[in-house]
């Protein structure tokens, strides 16, 4: 009986921890990335200042500030 309670507590804790980590990962994905024109060029892209976007390279589609 005691083992069942301990096992249930462990499973509940793991489930809550998993939900917490998922929320953090989701929040991190939603944050838009902003790069400088220099970072855009160093990544192999070209800063399009008319659209404020980095075109090409590793920062493709990221906002240029």
PDBQT receptor file of N, H, CA, C and O in Angstrom, charges set to zero:
ATOM      1  N   UNK A   1       0.832  -1.196   0.000  1.00  0.00    +0.000 N 
ATOM      2  CA  UNK A   1       0.000   0.000   0.000  1.00  0.00    +0.000 C 
ATOM      3  C   UNK A   1       0.875   1.257   0.000  1.00  0.00    +0.000 C 
ATOM      4  O   UNK A   1       0.601   2.215  -0.723  1.00  0.00    +0.000 OA
ATOM      5  N   UNK A   2       1.911   1.240   0.806  1.00  0.00    +0.000 N 
ATOM      6  H   UNK A   2       2.134   0.462   1.393  1.00  0.00    +0.000 HD
ATOM      7  CA  UNK A   2       2.797   2.396   0.901  1.00  0.00    +0.000 C 
ATOM      8  C   UNK A   2       3.532   2.630  -0.418  1.00  0.00    +0.000 C 
ATOM      9  O   UNK A   2       3.741   3.768  -0.838  1.00  0.00    +0.000 OA
ATOM     10  N   UNK A   3       3.916   1.531  -1.058  1.00  0.00    +0.000 N 
ATOM     11  H   UNK A   3       3.746   0.607  -0.717  1.00  0.00    +0.000 HD
ATOM     12  CA  UNK A   3       4.639   1.630  -2.328  1.00  0.00    +0.000 C 
ATOM     13  C   UNK A   3       3.740   2.256  -3.395  1.00  0.00    +0.000 C 
ATOM     14  O   UNK A   3       4.208   3.047  -4.214  1.00  0.00    +0.000 OA
ATOM     15  N   UNK A   4       2.468   1.908  -3.389  1.00  0.00    +0.000 N 
ATOM     16  H   UNK A   4       2.088   1.265  -2.724  1.00  0.00    +0.000 HD
ATOM     17  CA  UNK A   4       1.541   2.481  -4.373  1.00  0.00    +0.000 C 
ATOM     18  C   UNK A   4       1.421   3.989  -4.213  1.00  0.00    +0.000 C 
ATOM     19  O   UNK A   4       1.386   4.723  -5.201  1.00  0.00    +0.000 OA
ATOM     20  N   UNK A   5       1.356   4.453  -2.961  1.00  0.00    +0.000 N 
ATOM     21  H   UNK A   5       1.384   3.857  -2.158  1.00  0.00    +0.000 HD
ATOM     22  CA  UNK A   5       1.260   5.907  -2.730  1.00  0.00    +0.000 C 
ATOM     23  C   UNK A   5       2.527   6.622  -3.192  1.00  0.00    +0.000 C 
ATOM     24  O   UNK A   5       2.467   7.691  -3.798  1.00  0.00    +0.000 OA
ATOM     25  N   UNK A   6       3.668   6.016  -2.896  1.00  0.00    +0.000 N 
ATOM     26  H   UNK A   6       3.717   5.147  -2.404  1.00  0.00    +0.000 HD
ATOM     27  CA  UNK A   6       4.941   6.623  -3.314  1.00  0.00    +0.000 C 
ATOM     28  C   UNK A   6       5.026   6.645  -4.840  1.00  0.00    +0.000 C 
ATOM     29  O   UNK A   6       5.418   7.649  -5.434  1.00  0.00    +0.000 OA
ATOM     30  N   UNK A   7       4.658   5.535  -5.460  1.00  0.00    +0.000 N 
ATOM     31  H   UNK A   7       4.340   4.720  -4.977  1.00  0.00    +0.000 HD
ATOM     32  CA  UNK A   7       4.688   5.467  -6.927  1.00  0.00    +0.000 C 
ATOM     33  C   UNK A   7       3.739   6.491  -7.543  1.00  0.00    +0.000 C 
ATOM     34  O   UNK A   7       4.090   7.130  -8.535  1.00  0.00    +0.000 OA
ATOM     35  N   UNK A   8       2.566   6.655  -6.987  1.00  0.00    +0.000 N 
ATOM     36  H   UNK A   8       2.280   6.135  -6.182  1.00  0.00    +0.000 HD
ATOM     37  CA  UNK A   8       1.608   7.640  -7.496  1.00  0.00    +0.000 C 
ATOM     38  C   UNK A   8       2.162   9.054  -7.358  1.00  0.00    +0.000 C 
ATOM     39  O   UNK A   8       1.983   9.884  -8.249  1.00  0.00    +0.000 OA
ATOM     40  N   UNK A   9       2.832   9.328  -6.243  1.00  0.00    +0.000 N 
ATOM     41  H   UNK A   9       2.977   8.654  -5.519  1.00  0.00    +0.000 HD
ATOM     42  CA  UNK A   9       3.419  10.654  -6.036  1.00  0.00    +0.000 C 
ATOM     43  C   UNK A   9       4.542  10.914  -7.036  1.00  0.00    +0.000 C 
ATOM     44  O   UNK A   9       4.671  12.022  -7.556  1.00  0.00    +0.000 OA
ATOM     45  N   UNK A  10       5.342   9.904  -7.300  1.00  0.00    +0.000 N 
ATOM     46  H   UNK A  10       5.237   9.004  -6.877  1.00  0.00    +0.000 HD
ATOM     47  CA  UNK A  10       6.441  10.054  -8.270  1.00  0.00    +0.000 C 
ATOM     48  C   UNK A  10       5.885  10.312  -9.667  1.00  0.00    +0.000 C 
ATOM     49  O   UNK A  10       6.386  11.179 -10.382  1.00  0.00    +0.000 OA
ATOM     50  N   UNK A  11       4.865   9.574 -10.056  1.00  0.00    +0.000 N 
ATOM     51  H   UNK A  11       4.458   8.869  -9.475  1.00  0.00    +0.000 HD
ATOM     52  CA  UNK A  11       4.264   9.750 -11.387  1.00  0.00    +0.000 C 
ATOM     53  C   UNK A  11       3.631  11.134 -11.511  1.00  0.00    +0.000 C 
ATOM     54  O   UNK A  11       3.778  11.794 -12.539  1.00  0.00    +0.000 OA
ATOM     55  N   UNK A  12       2.934  11.569 -10.479  1.00  0.00    +0.000 N 
ATOM     56  H   UNK A  12       2.815  11.032  -9.644  1.00  0.00    +0.000 HD
ATOM     57  CA  UNK A  12       2.302  12.895 -10.512  1.00  0.00    +0.000 C 
ATOM     58  C   UNK A  12       3.353  13.999 -10.618  1.00  0.00    +0.000 C 
ATOM     59  O   UNK A  12       3.175  14.961 -11.365  1.00  0.00    +0.000 OA
ATOM     60  N   UNK A  13       4.444  13.858  -9.871  1.00  0.00    +0.000 N 
ATOM     61  H   UNK A  13       4.589  13.076  -9.265  1.00  0.00    +0.000 HD
ATOM     62  CA  UNK A  13       5.518  14.857  -9.924  1.00  0.00    +0.000 C 
ATOM     63  C   UNK A  13       6.152  14.903 -11.310  1.00  0.00    +0.000 C 
ATOM     64  O   UNK A  13       6.412  15.981 -11.843  1.00  0.00    +0.000 OA
ATOM     65  N   UNK A  14       6.399  13.738 -11.887  1.00  0.00    +0.000 N 
ATOM     66  H   UNK A  14       6.187  12.862 -11.454  1.00  0.00    +0.000 HD
ATOM     67  CA  UNK A  14       6.996  13.686 -13.227  1.00  0.00    +0.000 C 
ATOM     68  C   UNK A  14       6.062  14.306 -14.263  1.00  0.00    +0.000 C 
ATOM     69  O   UNK A  14       6.514  14.999 -15.174  1.00  0.00    +0.000 OA
ATOM     70  N   UNK A  15       4.769  14.057 -14.125  1.00  0.00    +0.000 N 
ATOM     71  H   UNK A  15       4.401  13.494 -13.385  1.00  0.00    +0.000 HD
ATOM     72  CA  UNK A  15       3.805  14.620 -15.079  1.00  0.00    +0.000 C 
ATOM     73  C   UNK A  15       3.777  16.140 -14.971  1.00  0.00    +0.000 C 
ATOM     74  O   UNK A  15       3.762  16.829 -15.992  1.00  0.00    +0.000 OA
ATOM     75  N   UNK A  16       3.769  16.665 -13.770  1.00  0.00    +0.000 N 
ATOM     76  H   UNK A  16       3.780  16.106 -12.941  1.00  0.00    +0.000 HD
ATOM     77  CA  UNK A  16       3.754  18.118 -13.599  1.00  0.00    +0.000 C 
ATOM     78  C   UNK A  16       5.054  18.749 -14.099  1.00  0.00    +0.000 C 
ATOM     79  O   UNK A  16       5.034  19.823 -14.699  1.00  0.00    +0.000 OA
ATOM     80  N   UNK A  17       6.174  18.085 -13.852  1.00  0.00    +0.000 N 
ATOM     81  H   UNK A  17       6.190  17.213 -13.364  1.00  0.00    +0.000 HD
ATOM     82  CA  UNK A  17       7.452  18.605 -14.344  1.00  0.00    +0.000 C 
ATOM     83  C   UNK A  17       7.466  18.615 -15.869  1.00  0.00    +0.000 C 
ATOM     84  O   UNK A  17       7.978  19.554 -16.479  1.00  0.00    +0.000 OA
ATOM     85  N   UNK A  18       6.909  17.581 -16.483  1.00  0.00    +0.000 N 
ATOM     86  H   UNK A  18       6.493  16.819 -15.987  1.00  0.00    +0.000 HD
ATOM     87  CA  UNK A  18       6.840  17.532 -17.944  1.00  0.00    +0.000 C 
ATOM     88  C   UNK A  18       6.009  18.657 -18.510  1.00  0.00    +0.000 C 
ATOM     89  O   UNK A  18       6.373  19.240 -19.531  1.00  0.00    +0.000 OA
ATOM     90  N   UNK A  19       4.896  18.978 -17.868  1.00  0.00    +0.000 N 
ATOM     91  H   UNK A  19       4.600  18.505 -17.038  1.00  0.00    +0.000 HD
ATOM     92  CA  UNK A  19       4.065  20.088 -18.332  1.00  0.00    +0.000 C 
ATOM     93  C   UNK A  19       4.797  21.408 -18.203  1.00  0.00    +0.000 C 
ATOM     94  O   UNK A  19       4.682  22.272 -19.072  1.00  0.00    +0.000 OA
ATOM     95  N   UNK A  20       5.547  21.572 -17.129  1.00  0.00    +0.000 N 
ATOM     96  H   UNK A  20       5.641  20.870 -16.422  1.00  0.00    +0.000 HD
ATOM     97  CA  UNK A  20       6.314  22.808 -16.939  1.00  0.00    +0.000 C 
ATOM     98  C   UNK A  20       7.363  22.990 -18.010  1.00  0.00    +0.000 C 
ATOM     99  O   UNK A  20       7.546  24.095 -18.521  1.00  0.00    +0.000 OA
ATOM    100  N   UNK A  21       8.057  21.916 -18.358  1.00  0.00    +0.000 N 
ATOM    101  H   UNK A  21       7.908  21.019 -17.943  1.00  0.00    +0.000 HD
ATOM    102  CA  UNK A  21       9.095  21.997 -19.389  1.00  0.00    +0.000 C 
ATOM    103  C   UNK A  21       8.484  22.260 -20.754  1.00  0.00    +0.000 C 
ATOM    104  O   UNK A  21       9.072  22.977 -21.564  1.00  0.00    +0.000 OA
ATOM    105  N   UNK A  22       7.334  21.702 -21.019  1.00  0.00    +0.000 N 
ATOM    106  H   UNK A  22       6.857  21.119 -20.361  1.00  0.00    +0.000 HD
ATOM    107  CA  UNK A  22       6.671  21.927 -22.303  1.00  0.00    +0.000 C 
ATOM    108  C   UNK A  22       6.259  23.384 -22.432  1.00  0.00    +0.000 C 
ATOM    109  O   UNK A  22       6.377  23.970 -23.509  1.00  0.00    +0.000 OA
ATOM    110  N   UNK A  23       5.784  23.965 -21.361  1.00  0.00    +0.000 N 
ATOM    111  H   UNK A  23       5.688  23.489 -20.486  1.00  0.00    +0.000 HD
ATOM    112  CA  UNK A  23       5.387  25.370 -21.394  1.00  0.00    +0.000 C 
ATOM    113  C   UNK A  23       6.562  26.282 -21.656  1.00  0.00    +0.000 C 
ATOM    114  O   UNK A  23       6.431  27.269 -22.380  1.00  0.00    +0.000 OA
ATOM    115  N   UNK A  24       7.714  25.967 -21.078  1.00  0.00    +0.000 N 
ATOM    116  H   UNK A  24       7.820  25.165 -20.490  1.00  0.00    +0.000 HD
ATOM    117  CA  UNK A  24       8.917  26.774 -21.296  1.00  0.00    +0.000 C 
ATOM    118  C   UNK A  24       9.360  26.666 -22.743  1.00  0.00    +0.000 C 
ATOM    119  O   UNK A  24       9.728  27.670 -23.353  1.00  0.00    +0.000 OA
ATOM    120  N   UNK A  25       9.331  25.472 -23.297  1.00  0.00    +0.000 N 
ATOM    121  H   UNK A  25       9.032  24.657 -22.801  1.00  0.00    +0.000 HD
ATOM    122  CA  UNK A  25       9.744  25.283 -24.686  1.00  0.00    +0.000 C 
ATOM    123  C   UNK A  25       8.809  26.009 -25.635  1.00  0.00    +0.000 C 
ATOM    124  O   UNK A  25       9.262  26.600 -26.615  1.00  0.00    +0.000 OA
ATOM    125  N   UNK A  26       7.533  25.976 -25.365  1.00  0.00    +0.000 N 
ATOM    126  H   UNK A  26       7.165  25.496 -24.568  1.00  0.00    +0.000 HD
ATOM    127  CA  UNK A  26       6.564  26.666 -26.213  1.00  0.00    +0.000 C 
ATOM    128  C   UNK A  26       6.766  28.167 -26.147  1.00  0.00    +0.000 C 
ATOM    129  O   UNK A  26       6.682  28.843 -27.172  1.00  0.00    +0.000 OA
ATOM    130  N   UNK A  27       7.027  28.698 -24.974  1.00  0.00    +0.000 N 
ATOM    131  H   UNK A  27       7.095  28.148 -24.141  1.00  0.00    +0.000 HD
ATOM    132  CA  UNK A  27       7.244  30.134 -24.825  1.00  0.00    +0.000 C 
ATOM    133  C   UNK A  27       8.507  30.562 -25.562  1.00  0.00    +0.000 C 
ATOM    134  O   UNK A  27       8.540  31.643 -26.150  1.00  0.00    +0.000 OA
ATOM    135  N   UNK A  28       9.538  29.738 -25.540  1.00  0.00    +0.000 N 
ATOM    136  H   UNK A  28       9.512  28.860 -25.062  1.00  0.00    +0.000 HD
ATOM    137  CA  UNK A  28      10.782  30.083 -26.214  1.00  0.00    +0.000 C 
ATOM    138  C   UNK A  28      10.595  30.100 -27.726  1.00  0.00    +0.000 C 
ATOM    139  O   UNK A  28      11.191  30.936 -28.405  1.00  0.00    +0.000 OA
ATOM    140  N   UNK A  29       9.793  29.209 -28.262  1.00  0.00    +0.000 N 
ATOM    141  H   UNK A  29       9.309  28.530 -27.711  1.00  0.00    +0.000 HD
ATOM    142  CA  UNK A  29       9.582  29.172 -29.704  1.00  0.00    +0.000 C 
ATOM    143  C   UNK A  29       8.804  30.386 -30.190  1.00  0.00    +0.000 C 
ATOM    144  O   UNK A  29       9.017  30.835 -31.316  1.00  0.00    +0.000 OA
ATOM    145  N   UNK A  30       7.928  30.915 -29.388  1.00  0.00    +0.000 N 
ATOM    146  H   UNK A  30       7.755  30.550 -28.473  1.00  0.00    +0.000 HD
ATOM    147  CA  UNK A  30       7.076  32.009 -29.802  1.00  0.00    +0.000 C 
ATOM    148  C   UNK A  30       7.772  33.351 -29.849  1.00  0.00    +0.000 C 
ATOM    149  O   UNK A  30       7.249  34.290 -30.450  1.00  0.00    +0.000 OA
ATOM    150  N   UNK A  31       8.943  33.472 -29.229  1.00  0.00    +0.000 N 
ATOM    151  H   UNK A  31       9.368  32.710 -28.740  1.00  0.00    +0.000 HD
ATOM    152  CA  UNK A  31       9.648  34.746 -29.176  1.00  0.00    +0.000 C 
ATOM    153  C   UNK A  31      10.290  35.041 -30.529  1.00  0.00    +0.000 C 
ATOM    154  O   UNK A  31      11.087  34.238 -31.013  1.00  0.00    +0.000 OA
ATOM    155  N   UNK A  32       9.963  36.175 -31.150  1.00  0.00    +0.000 N 
ATOM    156  H   UNK A  32       9.316  36.828 -30.757  1.00  0.00    +0.000 HD
ATOM    157  CA  UNK A  32      10.573  36.504 -32.440  1.00  0.00    +0.000 C 
ATOM    158  C   UNK A  32      12.035  36.885 -32.266  1.00  0.00    +0.000 C 
ATOM    159  O   UNK A  32      12.408  37.490 -31.261  1.00  0.00    +0.000 OA
ATOM    160  N   UNK A  33      12.845  36.537 -33.224  1.00  0.00    +0.000 N 
ATOM    161  H   UNK A  33      12.541  36.045 -34.040  1.00  0.00    +0.000 HD
ATOM    162  CA  UNK A  33      14.277  36.808 -33.165  1.00  0.00    +0.000 C 
ATOM    163  C   UNK A  33      14.585  38.086 -33.935  1.00  0.00    +0.000 C 
ATOM    164  O   UNK A  33      14.045  38.323 -35.016  1.00  0.00    +0.000 OA
ATOM    165  N   UNK A  34      15.453  38.897 -33.367  1.00  0.00    +0.000 N 
ATOM    166  H   UNK A  34      15.892  38.705 -32.489  1.00  0.00    +0.000 HD
ATOM    167  CA  UNK A  34      15.865  40.147 -34.012  1.00  0.00    +0.000 C 
ATOM    168  C   UNK A  34      17.384  40.125 -34.153  1.00  0.00    +0.000 C 
ATOM    169  O   UNK A  34      18.091  39.838 -33.187  1.00  0.00    +0.000 OA
ATOM    170  N   UNK A  35      17.884  40.423 -35.336  1.00  0.00    +0.000 N 
ATOM    171  H   UNK A  35      17.309  40.656 -36.120  1.00  0.00    +0.000 HD
ATOM    172  CA  UNK A  35      19.317  40.459 -35.590  1.00  0.00    +0.000 C 
ATOM    173  C   UNK A  35      19.696  41.832 -36.139  1.00  0.00    +0.000 C 
ATOM    174  O   UNK A  35      18.855  42.565 -36.659  1.00  0.00    +0.000 OA
ATOM    175  N   UNK A  36      20.962  42.156 -36.014  1.00  0.00    +0.000 N 
ATOM    176  H   UNK A  36      21.646  41.560 -35.592  1.00  0.00    +0.000 HD
ATOM    177  CA  UNK A  36      21.470  43.400 -36.592  1.00  0.00    +0.000 C 
ATOM    178  C   UNK A  36      21.814  43.138 -38.055  1.00  0.00    +0.000 C 
ATOM    179  O   UNK A  36      21.984  41.985 -38.451  1.00  0.00    +0.000 OA
ATOM    180  N   UNK A  37      21.920  44.192 -38.863  1.00  0.00    +0.000 N 
ATOM    181  H   UNK A  37      21.782  45.129 -38.542  1.00  0.00    +0.000 HD
ATOM    182  CA  UNK A  37      22.324  43.988 -40.261  1.00  0.00    +0.000 C 
ATOM    183  C   UNK A  37      23.675  43.267 -40.366  1.00  0.00    +0.000 C 
ATOM    184  O   UNK A  37      23.887  42.461 -41.272  1.00  0.00    +0.000 OA
ATOM    185  N   UNK A  38      24.578  43.566 -39.436  1.00  0.00    +0.000 N 
ATOM    186  H   UNK A  38      24.406  44.221 -38.700  1.00  0.00    +0.000 HD
ATOM    187  CA  UNK A  38      25.893  42.922 -39.442  1.00  0.00    +0.000 C 
ATOM    188  C   UNK A  38      25.770  41.422 -39.160  1.00  0.00    +0.000 C 
ATOM    189  O   UNK A  38      26.429  40.615 -39.816  1.00  0.00    +0.000 OA
ATOM    190  N   UNK A  39      24.931  41.043 -38.188  1.00  0.00    +0.000 N 
ATOM    191  H   UNK A  39      24.396  41.698 -37.656  1.00  0.00    +0.000 HD
ATOM    192  CA  UNK A  39      24.736  39.629 -37.887  1.00  0.00    +0.000 C 
ATOM    193  C   UNK A  39      24.105  38.905 -39.076  1.00  0.00    +0.000 C 
ATOM    194  O   UNK A  39      24.431  37.750 -39.353  1.00  0.00    +0.000 OA
ATOM    195  N   UNK A  40      23.214  39.584 -39.767  1.00  0.00    +0.000 N 
ATOM    196  H   UNK A  40      22.950  40.522 -39.543  1.00  0.00    +0.000 HD
ATOM    197  CA  UNK A  40      22.581  39.001 -40.944  1.00  0.00    +0.000 C 
ATOM    198  C   UNK A  40      23.631  38.702 -42.014  1.00  0.00    +0.000 C 
ATOM    199  O   UNK A  40      23.648  37.611 -42.582  1.00  0.00    +0.000 OA
ATOM    200  N   UNK A  41      24.502  39.670 -42.285  1.00  0.00    +0.000 N 
ATOM    201  H   UNK A  41      24.488  40.557 -41.823  1.00  0.00    +0.000 HD
ATOM    202  CA  UNK A  41      25.556  39.484 -43.292  1.00  0.00    +0.000 C 
ATOM    203  C   UNK A  41      26.536  38.395 -42.872  1.00  0.00    +0.000 C 
ATOM    204  O   UNK A  41      26.969  37.600 -43.707  1.00  0.00    +0.000 OA
ATOM    205  N   UNK A  42      26.895  38.348 -41.576  1.00  0.00    +0.000 N 
ATOM    206  H   UNK A  42      26.543  38.994 -40.898  1.00  0.00    +0.000 HD
ATOM    207  CA  UNK A  42      27.829  37.327 -41.096  1.00  0.00    +0.000 C 
ATOM    208  C   UNK A  42      27.234  35.932 -41.224  1.00  0.00    +0.000 C 
ATOM    209  O   UNK A  42      27.971  34.958 -41.376  1.00  0.00    +0.000 OA
ATOM    210  N   UNK A  43      25.930  35.825 -41.165  1.00  0.00    +0.000 N 
ATOM    211  H   UNK A  43      25.331  36.616 -41.041  1.00  0.00    +0.000 HD
ATOM    212  CA  UNK A  43      25.259  34.542 -41.325  1.00  0.00    +0.000 C 
ATOM    213  C   UNK A  43      25.061  34.151 -42.774  1.00  0.00    +0.000 C 
ATOM    214  O   UNK A  43      24.488  33.100 -43.059  1.00  0.00    +0.000 OA
ATOM    215  N   UNK A  44      25.525  34.975 -43.687  1.00  0.00    +0.000 N 
ATOM    216  H   UNK A  44      25.991  35.829 -43.456  1.00  0.00    +0.000 HD
ATOM    217  CA  UNK A  44      25.421  34.652 -45.111  1.00  0.00    +0.000 C 
ATOM    218  C   UNK A  44      24.198  35.237 -45.776  1.00  0.00    +0.000 C 
ATOM    219  O   UNK A  44      23.897  34.902 -46.921  1.00  0.00    +0.000 OA
ATOM    220  N   UNK A  45      23.489  36.105 -45.080  1.00  0.00    +0.000 N 
ATOM    221  H   UNK A  45      23.734  36.377 -44.150  1.00  0.00    +0.000 HD
ATOM    222  CA  UNK A  45      22.283  36.700 -45.654  1.00  0.00    +0.000 C 
ATOM    223  C   UNK A  45      22.498  38.139 -46.073  1.00  0.00    +0.000 C 
ATOM    224  O   UNK A  45      23.609  38.665 -46.018  1.00  0.00    +0.000 OA
ATOM    225  N   UNK A  46      21.402  38.767 -46.496  1.00  0.00    +0.000 N 
ATOM    226  H   UNK A  46      20.499  38.339 -46.541  1.00  0.00    +0.000 HD
ATOM    227  CA  UNK A  46      21.444  40.165 -46.913  1.00  0.00    +0.000 C 
ATOM    228  C   UNK A  46      20.295  40.880 -46.217  1.00  0.00    +0.000 C 
ATOM    229  O   UNK A  46      19.144  40.455 -46.309  1.00  0.00    +0.000 OA
ATOM    230  N   UNK A  47      20.613  41.969 -45.519  1.00  0.00    +0.000 N 
ATOM    231  H   UNK A  47      21.548  42.314 -45.444  1.00  0.00    +0.000 HD
ATOM    232  CA  UNK A  47      19.602  42.716 -44.782  1.00  0.00    +0.000 C 
ATOM    233  C   UNK A  47      18.762  43.542 -45.752  1.00  0.00    +0.000 C 
ATOM    234  O   UNK A  47      19.285  44.415 -46.444  1.00  0.00    +0.000 OA
ATOM    235  N   UNK A  48      17.469  43.268 -45.800  1.00  0.00    +0.000 N 
ATOM    236  H   UNK A  48      17.043  42.559 -45.238  1.00  0.00    +0.000 HD
ATOM    237  CA  UNK A  48      16.536  44.042 -46.610  1.00  0.00    +0.000 C 
ATOM    238  C   UNK A  48      15.897  45.071 -45.684  1.00  0.00    +0.000 C 
ATOM    239  O   UNK A  48      14.945  44.768 -44.964  1.00  0.00    +0.000 OA
ATOM    240  N   UNK A  49      16.428  46.289 -45.711  1.00  0.00    +0.000 N 
ATOM    241  H   UNK A  49      17.200  46.535 -46.296  1.00  0.00    +0.000 HD
ATOM    242  CA  UNK A  49      15.969  47.313 -44.781  1.00  0.00    +0.000 C 
ATOM    243  C   UNK A  49      14.597  47.868 -45.152  1.00  0.00    +0.000 C 
ATOM    244  O   UNK A  49      13.940  48.491 -44.319  1.00  0.00    +0.000 OA
ATOM    245  N   UNK A  50      14.160  47.650 -46.384  1.00  0.00    +0.000 N 
ATOM    246  H   UNK A  50      14.694  47.144 -47.061  1.00  0.00    +0.000 HD
ATOM    247  CA  UNK A  50      12.821  48.091 -46.771  1.00  0.00    +0.000 C 
ATOM    248  C   UNK A  50      11.750  47.254 -46.062  1.00  0.00    +0.000 C 
ATOM    249  O   UNK A  50      10.708  47.770 -45.658  1.00  0.00    +0.000 OA
ATOM    250  N   UNK A  51      12.029  45.948 -45.920  1.00  0.00    +0.000 N 
ATOM    251  H   UNK A  51      12.875  45.528 -46.249  1.00  0.00    +0.000 HD
ATOM    252  CA  UNK A  51      11.089  45.041 -45.244  1.00  0.00    +0.000 C 
ATOM    253  C   UNK A  51      11.502  44.745 -43.809  1.00  0.00    +0.000 C 
ATOM    254  O   UNK A  51      10.768  44.091 -43.069  1.00  0.00    +0.000 OA
ATOM    255  N   UNK A  52      12.687  45.230 -43.413  1.00  0.00    +0.000 N 
ATOM    256  H   UNK A  52      13.283  45.762 -44.014  1.00  0.00    +0.000 HD
ATOM    257  CA  UNK A  52      13.263  44.928 -42.092  1.00  0.00    +0.000 C 
ATOM    258  C   UNK A  52      13.379  43.427 -41.863  1.00  0.00    +0.000 C 
ATOM    259  O   UNK A  52      13.051  42.934 -40.783  1.00  0.00    +0.000 OA
ATOM    260  N   UNK A  53      13.844  42.701 -42.876  1.00  0.00    +0.000 N 
ATOM    261  H   UNK A  53      14.111  43.101 -43.753  1.00  0.00    +0.000 HD
ATOM    262  CA  UNK A  53      14.032  41.261 -42.768  1.00  0.00    +0.000 C 
ATOM    263  C   UNK A  53      15.412  40.872 -43.272  1.00  0.00    +0.000 C 
ATOM    264  O   UNK A  53      15.983  41.528 -44.142  1.00  0.00    +0.000 OA
ATOM    265  N   UNK A  54      15.933  39.792 -42.706  1.00  0.00    +0.000 N 
ATOM    266  H   UNK A  54      15.469  39.259 -41.999  1.00  0.00    +0.000 HD
ATOM    267  CA  UNK A  54      17.168  39.203 -43.209  1.00  0.00    +0.000 C 
ATOM    268  C   UNK A  54      16.768  38.174 -44.255  1.00  0.00    +0.000 C 
ATOM    269  O   UNK A  54      15.961  37.287 -43.976  1.00  0.00    +0.000 OA
ATOM    270  N   UNK A  55      17.321  38.285 -45.447  1.00  0.00    +0.000 N 
ATOM    271  H   UNK A  55      17.976  39.005 -45.673  1.00  0.00    +0.000 HD
ATOM    272  CA  UNK A  55      16.976  37.375 -46.543  1.00  0.00    +0.000 C 
ATOM    273  C   UNK A  55      18.165  36.462 -46.826  1.00  0.00    +0.000 C 
ATOM    274  O   UNK A  55      19.245  36.925 -47.192  1.00  0.00    +0.000 OA
ATOM    275  N   UNK A  56      17.951  35.159 -46.650  1.00  0.00    +0.000 N 
ATOM    276  H   UNK A  56      17.074  34.783 -46.353  1.00  0.00    +0.000 HD
ATOM    277  CA  UNK A  56      18.986  34.167 -46.905  1.00  0.00    +0.000 C 
ATOM    278  C   UNK A  56      19.873  33.935 -45.688  1.00  0.00    +0.000 C 
ATOM    279  O   UNK A  56      19.773  34.639 -44.683  1.00  0.00    +0.000 OA
ATOM    280  N   UNK A  57      20.733  32.945 -45.798  1.00  0.00    +0.000 N 
ATOM    281  H   UNK A  57      20.814  32.374 -46.615  1.00  0.00    +0.000 HD
ATOM    282  CA  UNK A  57      21.680  32.642 -44.736  1.00  0.00    +0.000 C 
ATOM    283  C   UNK A  57      21.030  31.985 -43.526  1.00  0.00    +0.000 C 
ATOM    284  O   UNK A  57      19.905  31.489 -43.598  1.00  0.00    +0.000 OA
ATOM    285  N   UNK A  58      21.752  31.991 -42.423  1.00  0.00    +0.000 N 
ATOM    286  H   UNK A  58      22.666  32.394 -42.365  1.00  0.00    +0.000 HD
ATOM    287  CA  UNK A  58      21.277  31.314 -41.218  1.00  0.00    +0.000 C 
ATOM    288  C   UNK A  58      20.181  32.083 -40.496  1.00  0.00    +0.000 C 
ATOM    289  O   UNK A  58      19.463  31.500 -39.684  1.00  0.00    +0.000 OA
ATOM    290  N   UNK A  59      20.033  33.368 -40.767  1.00  0.00    +0.000 N 
ATOM    291  H   UNK A  59      20.617  33.842 -41.427  1.00  0.00    +0.000 HD
ATOM    292  CA  UNK A  59      19.013  34.204 -40.110  1.00  0.00    +0.000 C 
ATOM    293  C   UNK A  59      17.867  34.541 -41.045  1.00  0.00    +0.000 C 
ATOM    294  O   UNK A  59      17.177  35.541 -40.846  1.00  0.00    +0.000 OA
ATOM    295  N   UNK A  60      17.656  33.719 -42.061  1.00  0.00    +0.000 N 
ATOM    296  H   UNK A  60      18.216  32.906 -42.223  1.00  0.00    +0.000 HD
ATOM    297  CA  UNK A  60      16.630  33.978 -43.067  1.00  0.00    +0.000 C 
ATOM    298  C   UNK A  60      15.246  34.169 -42.434  1.00  0.00    +0.000 C 
ATOM    299  O   UNK A  60      14.773  33.322 -41.675  1.00  0.00    +0.000 OA
ATOM    300  N   UNK A  61      14.611  35.294 -42.760  1.00  0.00    +0.000 N 
ATOM    301  H   UNK A  61      14.995  35.981 -43.376  1.00  0.00    +0.000 HD
ATOM    302  CA  UNK A  61      13.270  35.581 -42.290  1.00  0.00    +0.000 C 
ATOM    303  C   UNK A  61      13.199  36.260 -40.937  1.00  0.00    +0.000 C 
ATOM    304  O   UNK A  61      12.115  36.628 -40.484  1.00  0.00    +0.000 OA
ATOM    305  N   UNK A  62      14.345  36.430 -40.283  1.00  0.00    +0.000 N 
ATOM    306  H   UNK A  62      15.226  36.131 -40.651  1.00  0.00    +0.000 HD
ATOM    307  CA  UNK A  62      14.361  37.073 -38.975  1.00  0.00    +0.000 C 
ATOM    308  C   UNK A  62      14.316  38.586 -39.159  1.00  0.00    +0.000 C 
ATOM    309  O   UNK A  62      14.793  39.122 -40.159  1.00  0.00    +0.000 OA
ATOM    310  N   UNK A  63      13.736  39.257 -38.178  1.00  0.00    +0.000 N 
ATOM    311  H   UNK A  63      13.348  38.823 -37.366  1.00  0.00    +0.000 HD
ATOM    312  CA  UNK A  63      13.594  40.715 -38.232  1.00  0.00    +0.000 C 
ATOM    313  C   UNK A  63      14.955  41.377 -38.036  1.00  0.00    +0.000 C 
ATOM    314  O   UNK A  63      15.751  40.949 -37.200  1.00  0.00    +0.000 OA
ATOM    315  N   UNK A  64      15.210  42.423 -38.813  1.00  0.00    +0.000 N 
ATOM    316  H   UNK A  64      14.563  42.771 -39.492  1.00  0.00    +0.000 HD
ATOM    317  CA  UNK A  64      16.452  43.192 -38.713  1.00  0.00    +0.000 C 
ATOM    318  C   UNK A  64      16.150  44.483 -37.957  1.00  0.00    +0.000 C 
ATOM    319  O   UNK A  64      15.191  45.193 -38.260  1.00  0.00    +0.000 OA
ATOM    320  N   UNK A  65      16.982  44.763 -36.977  1.00  0.00    +0.000 N 
ATOM    321  H   UNK A  65      17.761  44.186 -36.730  1.00  0.00    +0.000 HD
ATOM    322  CA  UNK A  65      16.801  45.974 -36.182  1.00  0.00    +0.000 C 
ATOM    323  C   UNK A  65      17.966  46.908 -36.405  1.00  0.00    +0.000 C 
ATOM    324  O   UNK A  65      18.008  47.993 -35.824  1.00  0.00    +0.000 OA
TER     325      UNK A  65
